[in-house]
Amino acid sequence: MPVVNLDLSDDMQTFLNGAVQAGNFGSPAAYIEALLAQTKSRLDELETKALEGLASGECLVWNDELKQRLRKEVAERLPHG
């Protein structure tokens, strides 16, 4: 596996060491790898949703009229009182 060297600020190094010492991760590398995996997963999900949106049909133009309509729809769904 390739090795990556990181220069961290003192604050980030302390934070990283704390996460490892808390027992959440076996090593700093495991913590960083988990963060990268989580970021990749979120980006993959975002890309999937964006592609689904593009394939879903007509595009809506974001303007004041649409904002007002959406606010009204949300207000109607909220419980009153």
Buried (B, 14 or more C-beta within 10 A) or exposed (E): EEEEEEEEEEEEEEEBEEBBEEEEBEEBBEBBEEEEEEEEEEEEEEEEEEEEEEEEEEEEEEEEEEEEEEEEEEEEEEEEE
